[in-house]
Amino acid sequence: MRFLRQGLLGLFILSLTAGLLGYAGQVIRDAVGARMARDTTAPERRERVFAVRTVTPEAETVTPRLAAFGRIESRRTLDIRAQVAGEIVELAPGFVEGGTVEAAQFLARIDPAEAEDARERARIDLADARAEAREADRALLLARDELAARKDQVALQSRALARQRDLEERGVGTLTAIESAEYNVMQARQAVLASRQALAVAEARVDRSATAVSRAELALAEAERRLDETRITAGFSGRLSEVSAIEGGIVAVGEQIARLVDGGALEVAFRVSTAQYARLLDSDGALLPLPVTATLDSGGTTIRATGRIAREAAALAEGESGRMIFAALDRAPALKPGDFVRVSVEETPLERVARLPASALGGDGTVLAVGDGDRLEVLPVTLLRRQGNDVLLRAPGVAGREIVTGRSPALGPGLKVRRIRDGAGQTMSLSDERRARLRAQVEADTALPEDERRRLLADLDRARVPARTVARIESRVGG
């Protein structure tokens, strides 16, 4: 009985558990059905807003700078060569590598013994030629006097013949006397012819002696020039390089013993592309004399020289492209021929252009501007120049607009954005003391390019100064 009672109790508990589980399942099924039968609405989605950095450019006049690399050269370089062969017997104390010399300063002397002997021989030959010339002049005078006497003798014999003929006509003369007088006249005329021939010979002798004197004078001048060539002097003021001469050394004719470089007549040669070259021409196709700055960077030291474009290469060598430009530099004693420098050329100013970061320009030649409702708009622009990390654009609709400085594939027209303005678009007011201090820092900064200096001073003259300009000036002096 006890076993039967426990079995019935277990069966009752099992039935009760099954009933409760069935009821719970029914409740869950009804709840799910009621939930699914209810009308539901999709959750509201919020529009994505992109954060962008913007600047507000202004239309301004900008002087673009063309950047290139060049080599310093000297416009005047002279090879010092020996004009005569021989032994170097004397050298100037300053005739050394890097020595500074003045124009016409003595540099070296080649043994002048042979040249001095040749000069003395030429002087003796000239003295002989001049003596011969004097003797020829005296002989010419004598020949002329002799000719005159012969002519007088002809006249005298002619008169004697006339008298004999007159006597013969009066019957007191003889035929023999007349024939004798005629013979004397003929003899006198032959003597005149001989005197004329002697005069011609004397005149030819004078001409030959004059030629001999000229030849001797030329030989003496050449001997003196050869003697002068044994003394080597500087053609102009400058510095010596490639010095190879030593005292006691033997040099040949035309052998180079040094090179003289004029450090005050420097120029920089740099190559530009054909497109860049076209921007350096005027309307007639002539090269403009634009300002040029050559900068030599050596560690923490910067050496700068200014000048102007002077000329261009006449032709291109095989395998070259672009154009070779030469700019004459002002006095720059710190630069030396052979220095490799950075070259900056101030091009013709561009008016009413906008300056933007290069990242603001898209590959399709457009920029993004923030329009109504903080939504992006596409503005077409014309790229004029690239200046480092900036671009210069010609776009009348860009000035005064908020332009996105960083383009990305996620940005496009119609998107809503939130502005993060760069310092370039922010302005600030300055006290008179701070403004004067910043101006003094800009004027005293010798490493600052001249066009950049003018632009910074122009910004400081505004009532409200761009914050980026102030930050840049103060960062250069650790302010």
C-alpha positions as CSV (number, residue, x, y, z in Angstrom):
1,M,0.0,0.0,0.0
2,R,2.8,2.4,0.9
3,F,4.4,1.7,-2.6
4,L,1.1,2.4,-4.3
5,R,0.6,5.6,-2.4
6,Q,4.1,7.0,-3.3
7,G,3.6,6.0,-6.9
8,L,0.3,7.9,-7.2
9,L,1.9,10.9,-5.5
10,G,4.7,11.0,-8.0
11,L,2.3,10.6,-10.9
12,F,0.3,13.5,-9.6
13,I,3.3,15.8,-9.3
14,L,4.4,14.8,-12.9
15,S,1.0,15.6,-14.2
16,L,1.0,19.0,-12.4
17,T,4.4,19.9,-13.8
18,A,3.4,19.0,-17.3
19,G,0.3,21.1,-17.0
20,L,2.3,24.1,-15.7
21,L,4.8,23.8,-18.6
22,G,2.0,23.7,-21.1
23,Y,0.3,26.7,-19.7
24,A,3.6,28.6,-19.7
25,G,4.1,27.7,-23.4
26,Q,0.6,28.9,-24.2
27,V,1.3,32.2,-22.4
28,I,4.6,32.8,-24.3
29,R,2.9,31.9,-27.6
30,D,0.1,34.4,-27.0
31,A,2.5,37.1,-26.0
32,V,4.7,36.7,-29.1
33,G,1.6,36.6,-31.3
34,A,0.3,39.8,-29.8
35,R,3.7,41.5,-30.1
36,M,3.9,40.6,-33.8
37,A,0.4,41.6,-34.5
38,R,1.0,45.1,-33.1
39,D,1.7,48.0,-35.6
40,T,5.4,49.0,-35.3
41,T,7.4,52.0,-36.8
42,A,11.1,52.0,-37.8
43,P,13.4,54.0,-35.5
44,E,14.2,57.5,-36.7
45,R,17.8,57.7,-38.2
46,R,19.9,60.9,-37.7
47,E,21.8,62.5,-40.7
48,R,25.6,62.2,-40.4
49,V,27.4,65.5,-40.0
50,F,31.1,65.7,-41.2
51,A,33.6,67.9,-39.4
52,V,35.7,69.9,-41.8
53,R,38.4,72.6,-41.5
54,T,37.7,75.7,-43.4
55,V,39.4,79.0,-44.4
56,T,38.0,82.2,-45.8
57,P,40.5,83.4,-48.5
58,E,40.6,87.0,-49.7
59,A,41.3,88.3,-53.2
60,E,44.9,89.7,-53.1
61,T,47.9,90.5,-55.2
62,V,50.5,87.8,-54.9
63,T,54.0,87.7,-56.3
64,P,54.7,84.1,-57.1
65,R,58.2,82.7,-56.6
66,L,59.7,80.2,-59.0
67,A,61.9,77.7,-57.2
68,A,64.9,76.0,-58.8
69,F,68.5,74.9,-58.0
70,G,71.6,76.4,-59.6
71,R,75.3,76.6,-59.5
72,I,77.4,79.7,-58.8
73,E,79.7,80.8,-61.6
74,S,82.0,83.7,-62.3
75,R,81.4,86.0,-65.3
76,R,85.1,86.7,-65.5
77,T,87.6,83.9,-65.3
78,L,91.1,84.1,-66.7
79,D,93.5,81.3,-67.3
80,I,97.0,82.5,-66.5
81,R,99.4,80.9,-69.0
82,A,103.1,81.2,-69.8
83,Q,103.6,83.1,-73.1
84,V,107.2,82.1,-73.3
85,A,109.1,79.0,-72.4
86,G,111.7,79.0,-69.7
87,E,112.5,78.7,-66.0
88,I,110.4,80.5,-63.4
89,V,112.9,82.6,-61.5
90,E,110.6,84.7,-59.3
91,L,107.1,84.3,-57.7
92,A,105.1,86.9,-55.9
93,P,104.3,86.2,-52.2
94,G,100.6,86.2,-53.0
95,F,100.9,83.8,-55.9
96,V,99.3,80.9,-53.9
97,E,96.1,79.0,-53.9
98,G,93.3,81.3,-52.9
99,G,95.6,84.4,-52.9
100,T,94.0,87.8,-53.5
101,V,95.5,89.9,-56.2
102,E,94.8,93.4,-57.7
103,A,94.7,94.3,-61.3
104,A,98.2,94.6,-62.9
105,Q,99.8,93.1,-59.8
106,F,103.1,91.2,-60.4
107,L,102.6,87.4,-60.2
108,A,105.6,85.6,-61.6
109,R,108.7,86.1,-63.8
110,I,110.2,83.7,-66.3
111,D,114.0,83.8,-66.9
112,P,114.4,87.0,-69.1
113,A,118.0,86.4,-70.3
114,E,117.2,85.2,-73.8
115,A,114.5,87.8,-74.2
116,E,116.9,90.6,-73.1
117,D,119.6,89.4,-75.6
118,A,117.1,89.3,-78.4
119,R,116.0,92.9,-77.5
120,E,119.6,94.1,-77.6
121,R,120.1,92.5,-81.0
122,A,117.0,94.1,-82.3
123,R,118.2,97.5,-81.0
124,I,121.5,97.1,-82.9
125,D,119.7,96.1,-86.1
126,L,117.5,99.1,-85.7
127,A,120.5,101.4,-85.3
128,D,122.1,99.9,-88.4
129,A,118.9,100.4,-90.4
130,R,118.6,104.0,-89.3
131,A,122.2,104.7,-90.2
132,E,121.6,103.2,-93.7
133,A,118.5,105.4,-93.9
134,R,120.5,108.5,-93.2
135,E,123.2,107.5,-95.7
136,A,120.5,106.9,-98.3
137,D,119.0,110.3,-97.6
138,R,122.4,112.0,-98.2
139,A,122.9,110.0,-101.4
140,L,119.6,111.1,-102.6
141,L,120.4,114.7,-102.0
142,L,123.7,114.3,-103.9
143,A,121.9,112.6,-106.8
144,R,119.5,115.5,-107.0
145,D,122.3,118.0,-107.0
146,E,124.2,116.1,-109.7
147,L,121.1,116.0,-111.9
148,A,120.6,119.7,-111.5
149,A,124.3,120.3,-112.5
150,R,123.9,118.0,-115.5
151,K,120.8,119.9,-116.6
152,D,122.8,123.2,-116.3
153,Q,125.5,121.7,-118.4
154,V,123.0,120.7,-121.1
155,A,121.7,124.3,-121.1
156,L,125.3,125.7,-121.4
157,Q,126.2,123.3,-124.3
158,S,122.9,124.2,-126.0
159,R,123.7,127.9,-125.9
160,A,127.2,127.2,-127.3
161,L,125.7,125.3,-130.2
162,A,123.4,128.2,-130.9
163,R,126.3,130.6,-131.0
164,Q,128.2,128.4,-133.5
165,R,125.2,128.2,-135.7
166,D,124.8,132.0,-135.6
167,L,128.5,132.5,-136.5
168,E,128.1,130.0,-139.4
169,E,125.1,132.0,-140.7
170,R,127.2,135.2,-140.7
171,G,130.0,133.4,-142.5
172,V,132.6,133.4,-139.7
173,G,131.9,130.0,-138.3
174,T,133.0,126.6,-139.4
175,L,131.1,123.3,-139.8
176,T,133.6,121.5,-137.6
177,A,132.9,123.9,-134.7
178,I,129.1,123.3,-135.1
179,E,129.6,119.5,-135.1
180,S,131.8,119.7,-132.1
181,A,129.1,121.8,-130.2
182,E,126.4,119.3,-131.2
183,Y,128.5,116.4,-129.9
184,N,129.0,118.3,-126.6
185,V,125.2,118.7,-126.3
186,M,124.6,115.0,-126.9
187,Q,127.2,114.2,-124.2
188,A,125.5,116.5,-121.7
189,R,122.1,115.0,-122.4
190,Q,123.5,111.5,-121.8
191,A,125.0,112.7,-118.6
192,V,121.5,113.9,-117.6
193,L,120.1,110.5,-118.3
194,A,122.8,108.9,-116.1
195,S,122.0,111.3,-113.3
196,R,118.4,110.5,-113.5
197,Q,119.1,106.8,-113.3
198,A,121.4,107.5,-110.3
199,L,118.6,109.5,-108.7
200,A,116.1,106.7,-109.2
201,V,118.6,104.3,-107.6
202,A,119.0,106.7,-104.7
203,E,115.2,107.0,-104.2
204,A,114.9,103.2,-104.3
205,R,117.7,103.0,-101.7
206,V,115.7,105.4,-99.5
207,D,112.6,103.3,-99.8
208,R,114.5,100.1,-99.0
209,S,116.1,101.8,-96.0
210,A,112.7,103.0,-94.7
211,T,111.4,99.5,-95.0
212,A,114.5,98.1,-93.2
213,V,113.9,100.7,-90.4
214,S,110.2,99.7,-90.1
215,R,111.2,96.0,-90.0
216,A,113.8,96.6,-87.4
217,E,111.4,98.7,-85.3
218,L,108.9,95.8,-85.5
219,A,111.5,93.3,-84.5
220,L,112.5,95.5,-81.6
221,A,108.8,95.9,-80.5
222,E,108.4,92.1,-80.7
223,A,111.5,91.6,-78.7
224,E,110.3,94.0,-76.0
225,R,106.9,92.3,-76.0
226,R,108.6,89.0,-75.5
227,L,110.6,90.4,-72.7
228,D,107.4,91.9,-71.2
229,E,105.8,88.4,-71.5
230,T,108.4,87.0,-69.1
231,R,106.7,89.1,-66.4
232,I,103.3,87.8,-65.7
233,T,100.7,90.1,-64.1
234,A,97.1,89.9,-63.0
235,G,94.5,91.0,-65.7
236,F,92.0,92.1,-63.1
237,S,91.4,91.9,-59.3
238,G,90.3,88.5,-58.0
239,R,91.4,85.3,-56.4
240,L,93.9,82.7,-57.6
241,S,93.0,79.0,-58.0
242,E,94.5,75.9,-59.5
243,V,98.0,77.3,-58.9
244,S,100.6,74.9,-60.2
245,A,103.7,77.1,-60.7
246,I,106.8,76.7,-58.4
247,E,110.0,78.7,-58.3
248,G,112.6,77.0,-60.4
249,G,110.1,75.1,-62.4
250,I,110.2,74.9,-66.2
251,V,107.1,75.9,-68.2
252,A,106.3,75.5,-71.8
253,V,104.6,78.0,-74.1
254,G,100.9,78.2,-73.3
255,E,101.1,76.1,-70.2
256,Q,98.5,77.1,-67.5
257,I,100.1,78.0,-64.2
258,A,97.0,79.3,-62.4
259,R,93.4,80.6,-62.8
260,L,92.2,84.0,-61.8
261,V,88.5,84.3,-60.7
262,D,86.7,87.5,-60.2
263,G,84.7,87.0,-57.0
264,G,82.9,90.3,-57.5
265,A,81.3,89.3,-60.8
266,L,79.3,86.2,-59.8
267,E,76.2,84.8,-61.5
268,V,74.0,81.8,-60.9
269,A,73.1,79.4,-63.7
270,F,69.9,77.4,-63.1
271,R,67.6,75.3,-65.3
272,V,63.8,75.7,-65.6
273,S,61.2,73.8,-67.4
274,T,59.7,75.1,-70.7
275,A,56.4,76.0,-68.9
276,Q,58.3,77.9,-66.2
277,Y,60.4,79.6,-68.8
278,A,57.3,80.9,-70.6
279,R,56.3,82.7,-67.3
280,L,59.6,84.6,-67.4
281,L,58.9,86.2,-70.8
282,D,57.2,89.5,-71.7
283,S,54.6,90.0,-74.4
284,D,57.3,90.3,-77.0
285,G,59.0,87.0,-76.0
286,A,62.0,88.7,-74.4
287,L,63.4,87.5,-71.0
288,L,62.3,89.8,-68.2
289,P,65.0,91.1,-65.7
290,L,63.2,89.6,-62.7
291,P,64.7,89.7,-59.2
292,V,66.5,86.5,-58.2
293,T,67.6,85.3,-54.7
294,A,70.3,82.6,-54.4
295,T,70.5,80.9,-51.0
296,L,73.3,78.6,-49.8
297,D,72.2,76.5,-46.8
298,S,75.1,75.1,-44.7
299,G,73.9,73.5,-41.5
300,G,72.5,76.3,-39.4
301,T,74.1,79.1,-41.6
302,T,72.3,80.6,-44.5
303,I,74.1,82.7,-47.1
304,R,71.9,84.8,-49.4
305,A,72.6,86.9,-52.4
306,T,70.3,88.9,-54.7
307,G,70.4,89.8,-58.4
308,R,68.5,89.8,-61.6
309,I,68.0,87.6,-64.6
310,A,70.6,88.6,-67.2
311,R,70.4,86.2,-70.1
312,E,69.6,82.6,-71.3
313,A,71.6,79.9,-73.0
314,A,71.6,80.2,-76.8
315,A,71.1,76.5,-77.4
316,L,70.5,73.2,-75.6
317,A,73.1,70.5,-75.4
318,E,72.2,67.0,-76.5
319,G,69.9,65.2,-74.0
320,E,69.0,68.4,-72.1
321,S,65.5,69.9,-71.7
322,G,64.0,73.1,-70.5
323,R,66.0,76.3,-70.5
324,M,69.3,77.4,-68.9
325,I,69.0,80.8,-67.3
326,F,71.8,83.0,-66.0
327,A,71.2,85.7,-63.3
328,A,73.8,88.3,-62.5
329,L,74.3,88.6,-58.7
330,D,75.1,91.7,-56.6
331,R,78.2,91.6,-54.6
332,A,78.3,88.4,-52.6
333,P,81.8,87.7,-51.2
334,A,80.6,84.8,-49.1
335,L,79.6,82.8,-52.2
336,K,82.2,81.0,-54.3
337,P,82.1,79.6,-57.9
338,G,81.0,76.0,-57.7
339,D,78.5,76.5,-54.8
340,F,75.2,74.6,-55.3
341,V,72.4,77.0,-54.2
342,R,68.6,77.3,-54.1
343,V,67.3,79.9,-56.5
344,S,64.1,81.8,-56.1
345,V,62.8,84.0,-58.9
346,E,60.1,86.7,-58.2
347,E,57.6,86.4,-61.1
348,T,55.2,89.0,-62.3
349,P,52.6,89.8,-59.6
350,L,49.2,88.2,-60.0
351,E,46.2,90.3,-59.1
352,R,42.9,89.2,-57.5
353,V,44.0,85.7,-56.7
354,A,43.1,83.5,-53.8
355,R,45.7,81.6,-51.7
356,L,44.6,78.2,-50.4
357,P,46.3,75.1,-49.0
358,A,47.2,72.6,-51.7
359,S,45.0,70.0,-50.0
360,A,41.9,72.1,-50.7
361,L,42.2,71.6,-54.5
362,G,40.6,68.5,-55.9
363,G,42.0,66.5,-58.8
364,D,39.1,67.7,-61.0
365,G,40.1,71.4,-60.6
366,T,37.4,72.2,-58.0
367,V,37.1,73.2,-54.3
368,L,34.4,72.6,-51.8
369,A,32.7,75.5,-50.2
370,V,30.2,75.6,-47.3
371,G,26.9,77.0,-48.5
372,D,23.4,77.4,-47.1
373,G,22.4,75.0,-44.4
374,D,26.0,74.1,-43.8
375,R,26.0,72.0,-46.9
376,L,28.9,71.6,-49.3
377,E,29.0,73.1,-52.8
378,V,31.4,72.5,-55.6
379,L,33.2,75.6,-57.1
380,P,35.3,75.3,-60.3
381,V,38.6,77.1,-60.1
382,T,41.7,77.8,-62.3
383,L,45.1,76.8,-60.9
384,L,47.6,79.5,-61.5
385,R,50.6,78.5,-59.4
386,R,51.8,76.1,-56.8
387,Q,53.7,77.8,-54.0
388,G,55.1,75.2,-51.6
389,N,52.1,73.8,-49.7
390,D,49.8,76.5,-51.1
391,V,48.1,77.0,-54.4
392,L,47.1,80.3,-56.1
393,L,43.7,80.2,-57.7
394,R,41.8,82.5,-60.0
395,A,38.2,82.2,-59.0
396,P,36.0,85.2,-58.5
397,G,33.5,83.1,-56.5
398,V,36.1,81.8,-54.0
399,A,37.1,85.0,-52.3
400,G,35.0,85.5,-49.1
401,R,33.6,82.0,-49.1
402,E,34.4,79.3,-46.5
403,I,36.5,76.7,-48.3
404,V,37.3,73.2,-47.1
405,T,41.0,72.9,-46.6
406,G,41.2,69.1,-46.7
407,R,39.6,67.1,-49.5
408,S,38.8,63.4,-48.9
409,P,36.8,60.8,-50.8
410,A,34.1,60.9,-48.1
411,L,33.3,64.6,-48.9
412,G,31.0,65.7,-51.7
413,P,28.4,68.2,-52.7
414,G,25.2,68.2,-50.6
415,L,26.8,66.8,-47.4
416,K,26.1,68.6,-44.2
417,V,29.3,69.6,-42.3
418,R,30.4,71.2,-39.1
419,R,33.1,73.9,-39.4
420,I,36.5,73.7,-37.8
421,R,38.2,77.0,-38.9
422,D,41.9,77.1,-39.4
423,G,44.0,79.9,-38.0
424,A,44.2,81.4,-41.5
425,G,40.6,82.4,-41.3
426,Q,40.8,83.8,-37.8
427,T,41.8,87.4,-37.1
428,M,42.8,89.1,-33.9
429,S,43.3,92.6,-32.7
430,L,46.7,93.7,-31.4
431,S,47.9,96.3,-29.0
432,D,50.2,99.0,-30.4
433,E,53.0,97.6,-28.3
434,R,52.6,94.1,-29.6
435,R,52.2,95.2,-33.2
436,A,55.4,97.3,-33.0
437,R,57.3,94.4,-31.5
438,L,56.1,92.0,-34.3
439,R,57.0,94.6,-37.0
440,A,60.5,94.9,-35.5
441,Q,61.0,91.1,-35.5
442,V,60.0,90.9,-39.1
443,E,62.3,93.8,-40.2
444,A,65.2,92.3,-38.3
445,D,64.9,88.8,-39.6
446,T,67.6,88.6,-42.3
447,A,66.7,85.1,-43.3
448,L,63.2,86.1,-44.4
449,P,62.7,86.5,-48.2
450,E,61.9,90.0,-49.3
451,D,58.5,89.3,-50.7
452,E,57.5,87.3,-47.6
453,R,58.7,90.2,-45.5
454,R,56.4,92.6,-47.4
455,R,53.5,90.3,-47.1
456,L,53.9,89.9,-43.3
457,L,54.3,93.7,-42.8
458,A,51.1,94.2,-44.9
459,D,49.2,91.8,-42.7
460,L,50.5,93.6,-39.6
461,D,49.2,96.9,-41.0
462,R,45.6,95.6,-41.0
463,A,43.2,96.5,-38.2
464,R,42.6,92.8,-37.4
465,V,45.7,90.7,-38.1
466,P,45.4,87.0,-39.2
467,A,46.1,84.8,-36.3
468,R,48.3,82.5,-38.4
469,T,50.5,85.5,-39.3
470,V,51.0,86.3,-35.6
471,A,51.7,82.7,-34.7
472,R,54.2,82.4,-37.5
473,I,56.2,85.5,-36.5
474,E,56.3,84.6,-32.9
475,S,57.3,81.0,-33.6
476,R,60.4,82.2,-35.6
477,V,61.8,83.9,-32.5
478,G,60.5,81.4,-29.9
479,G,57.8,83.8,-28.8
